[in-house]
Amino acid sequence: MDDATHHHTSAFIRKLEKVAPLTPDEKAALLRLPLRVHTVAAHRDLAREGDTSSECFLIVEGFACRYTFTGEGKRQILSFHISGDMPDLQSLYLGVMDHSLATLVPSKLVFMQQGDLRTFMHRHPRLGDLLWHDTLIEAAVYRQWIVGLGRRSAQSRIAHLLCELLVRLRAVELVGDHTFTLPLTQTELGDALGLSTTHVDEMLQDLSGNGLISLHSDCLKVLNWEELQKAGDFDPTYLHLKNRNAF
C-alpha cells in the first residue's frame, strides 16, 4: 500500500473507528480496495435523480450535499456530507437514484466499483456492518432534520445544524480551537432549513450578537458551546459516536 492510498482512506478509517476499533488486518483490507481518485469542481453533480451507477464514492476532502427539486423547481437540500462520508452507499442495492448528489466546494473523491465493494463486504462482514451502521446514522440525521423543519424555530434550526456539523467534523479531526470551515452560502443553508436567505442572515446575526458564534467569511468559531446546544435543542445521541462530548 502506498502513502497516497493511505491518505485517501484515512478519514474514512478515522470515522469508522469512532464507532468501533479496527484491527490492523481490517485497516489493511480497507487500504487494499481498488480506488480511482478524482478532483471535482464546486457545484458539480456527482449523481442525478434517475441515474444508475456502477460506482460508489468516498469524500476525502470537500463538502457535498444531497438534494431534490419540487415540481415547481424549488430545491430542498436533504443532507450535507463531509470528509469520510460515503453518501451513495445505498445505491449498491437501490439501483436508481431517487435524489441527486453534488459538490458544494472543490472536492477530492475516491471512486470504487460496486462489484469490488460488494466483494469486500462479503469477505469482511464486520466492516460491512460498520458501513451499514454509517448509513443508519444518516437515517437518524434525517429524522432530526424532519423534527427541525416541522417543529423548531428558525434560530433553533440553524443552531442545531451548526452543532451537528461541529460534532461530525470533529469526529474526522477537522475542528481546531472550537473553529471549523463552513463553506455554505446563506442560500444553501436556507435550502436545507426551509428558510429565506434574509431569514438565515438574521438568525446568524442573532447567534453572533448573543455571543454564541463568530462567523467571518467561511470560518465559524463556537464561542459558547453550551448555549449553542440550548439554542438548537441539540443532543448528539443520534450521531451515535463513542465520544459524545463536543469539547
N, C-alpha and C positions, 0 to 999 in steps of 0.2 A: 504494500500500500504506500502511496506517495503522500507528501505533505499537502499537496493541493486537494487530494481526495479527502484527507483528514479534515482540512479546513471546511470543505463544502458540507460535511455532515456533522460537524462538531456541535452546532447549535441544536440540531435535532437530537443528538445524544444527550446534551445537557437537559433538554426539555423532557425526554423520556425518563431521565434519572431523577427528575422532580417527582415522578410517580413511583418508581422502584429502581433500586440499584441494578446496574447492568454488569454482567460478568465480563472478563476480558474477551472470552470467546464470542459473546454477544456483540460487543463493540466491534470486534474484528469482522463479524458477519455483516454488520451494517456498513462498514467501510469497504467491503468487497462488492457491494451492489454496483452493477454497471450504471454509470451516470453519464448524462450529456449536460454540460454546463452551458448556460446561455444568459447573456445580459439583455434585459428588456427595458425599453424606454418607458417613461411615465405615461400613464393613461392609455395603455395598450391592452386590448382584450387578450386574455390567456385561454379562455374558453367562452363560448357563446351559447346562450339558450338554444336548445335544439341540436347542438353538436354531439357527435360521438367521438371518443378519443381512445387511442391505444397507449397513452402515456399518463402518468401522474407526475406531479412536480412538488418539490420542496423549496420553500423560500429560504435562501441563505442570507441575503441582505435585501432590505427594502420594506415596502408596505403595499398591501393589496387589499381589495375588497370584493365581496360577493354582492351582486345586485340584480335587480329585475326592474322592468318597466310596467306601469299600469297601461290599460288600453288607451288612456289619454296622453301617454308619453311621459308621465312623471316617474322619476327614478326613486326607488327605495333601496338604500344600502342595507343589506341583511347582516353583514358582519365585516370586521376588519381582521386582517391577517398579517403576521409579523414573522421575523426570523425564526426558523424552526418549525413553522406550520406546514402541513400538507393539506390544503383546503379542498382538494378534489379526490380524496381517498375513496369517497363513496361511489365514484364513477367506475370503480372496479366491478361493481355489481348492478348499478342502476342503468348503465349504458348511456341513455340520452340525458344531456344536461337539461335541468329544469330551471336554471338561472345562469347568470354569466359571472365570470371572474376577470378582474382587471388589475393591473398595477396602478398605484397612485403616485409613485415616485420611481426613478430608475432603480431597477431591482435585479439582483443576481439570483437565478433559479437553477436548480438541477432537475432534470427530467429523467424518469426511469420508465422502461417499458412495463406495461401492466402485467405481461406474462412473467417477467423477471420478479416483479413484486409478489405475484401470487405464489411463485415457486419459493421465494424467500419466506413468506408467511407459513407455507406448508412445512418447510424444513425447520423453522424456528417458531413454533406455535406460541411460546411465551412472548416473543417480540411482536408477533401478530396480534396478540391480546392487547399489548401496550398501544399499538397503532389504533386499534378499535376503541380503546379507552380514551384516546385523544379525540376521536370522532364523537364519542358520547359526551365529552366535555363541551364540544361545540354545541351539541343539542341543549346542554344546560345553560350555555350562554344565550342561546335563542330564547329560552324560557324567561330569563331575566330581562332581555330586551322587550319581550312582549309585555311583561309587567310594567316596564318603564313607559312604553308607548301608551299603555292603557290607563295607568294609574298614577304615575309620578308627574310632578310639576316639571316645567321646562328646566329650571335650575337643577332640580334633583336628577333629571335625565343626564344632563351634561356632567354633573359632579360624579355620578355613578360611572359613566363611561371613562372619565379621566382616572378614577380609582382602578377600574378594571384594566385599562391599558398599562398603568404603572405596575400593577402586580404581575401581569403577563410579561411585560418587558423585563421586569426584574428577574423573572424565572429563567430568562435566557441571557442574563447578565448584561442588559442594555440600559440599566439605570445607574447613575452615579450621583452621589450627593443630592438625593431626592429629585434629580433632574433627568429628563428624557426628551428625545426629539419627538415632536408631534407634527408630522408633515401633512396635516389635514387642513383643507380650506374650510371656511365657515359654511360654504355651500355643501361640502361633503359631510360635515357634522350635521347640518340641517337635514340632508337626505337620509342620514342614519337615524335621526332622532325625531323626525316629523315636525321640524321647526323651520321657520323662515330664517334667512340669513341675518336679517335685522334682529330677530329674537335671539339667535345664537350669540351675536355680538353683545347684546345687552346682558345676557346671562354670564358670559365670560368676564365682562367688565364688573359685574356684581361680585363674582367669586374673587376677582383680583382686588376690588375695592374693599372687600371684607377681610383681606389678608390671608386667604386660603391658598392662592396660587399667584405666580407671576408668569406672564407669557410674553416673550419677546421674539418676534419672527416665528420660528418653529421650535423654539426652546422653551419647554414648560418646566417650572420648578414648583414642587409642592411645598408650601410654607407652613401649613398646618394640617397634617395628615388626619388627626382625629376629627377635626371639624369638617374636613372634606368628606370623610366617611359618613358623618352625620348628615351632611347636606345631601349626599347621594343615597342615603339609606343603604349603604354598601356593606355587605358581609361576604368575604371571599370564599365561603364554604363551597359555592357552586363551581369554583375553578378547580377544586379537588387537588390542591397542591399540598405536599407534605408540610412545608413551612407556610403557615397562613398569615404570618406577620409581614407587613409590607416593609417595616424597618426594624 
